[in-house]
Amino acid sequence: MAAGSGSIALAEKLQSLNGLFAIHKKKGPTSADVLNILKTKLLKEAGIKQHPKKRKRQALKLGHGGTLDSAASGVLVVGIGKGTKMLSGMLSCSKKYTTVGELGKATDTFDALGMVTEEQSYDVECGGGFYVRSLVNDLGKELSSCAHVKELIRTKQGPFTLDEHALQEEKWTIDEVVKAIESCTELVSSEAACKQLKMNPQENTEQVKEAD
C-alpha cells in the first residue's frame, strides 16, 4: 500500500468514527484545551489539515461531556462524530471524585485558583483528655466515609503559643533559654491571675471596694 493511500485510509477511518470514549485529563489545561490537543493529534496522525475558518465543515467533530476545571484531573468523556449528540446524557450521570480540601480559607471560585475572600481559624482548642485523632475519625464517619490524622501540630499549650513562645532549633542556646524563662515566668503569672479573676469574680470585686 502506498504512503498516500495509507493516509487516505487513516483519514477515512477517523472520520467514520461515531461514539463516546474517555480520556485522562491532566491538571493544568482546561477541558477545551485538552480536546484541542486530542483533535490536533488525531488529525496529524491521519494527515488531515484543519482549516480554522471553515468551522461549518469540520474535519473532525469532537466534544466533551462535562467540564473539568483546569485545576482538576481525571476522566473526561469525549464524543466523536455523531457521538457528540450523546454527550448531553453524560451531564446527568453519576460521578465520583476524590478531593483534598483546605479548611480555614474561602475563595470566590470555591477552589485554589480564586481570590481568598475569608480566613478563619479551625486549629482545635480542647482540654485534657481530648484526642484530635478521634475527632478526625468521627468527621470521616459523619461524611459516610473514613479518615485519619496525617499531621498534627500543637499550636498552643496553656499560655504558650507556637508562634510567639516556642523556640526554634536555631535558638536552642543558653541565652535564648534564659530569655524564654524570664518572659514565660511573667506569662504564667498573668495566666494564673486571669484564672483567679474568672473563678472568684465576687471576691475580687469586694477587694476593689475595700481598696476604695
Secondary structure, DSSP 8 states (H G I E B T S, - for coil): --HHHHHHHHHHHHHT--EEEEEEE-SSS-HHHHHHHHHHHHHHHHT----TT-GGG-SS-EEESS---TT--EEEEEEEGGGGGGTHHHHTS---------TTEEETTSSTTS-EEEE--------TT--HHHHHHHHHHHTTS----S-----EETTEEHHHH---GGG-SHHHHHHHHHHHHHHHHHHHHHHHHHH-HHHHHHHHHHH-
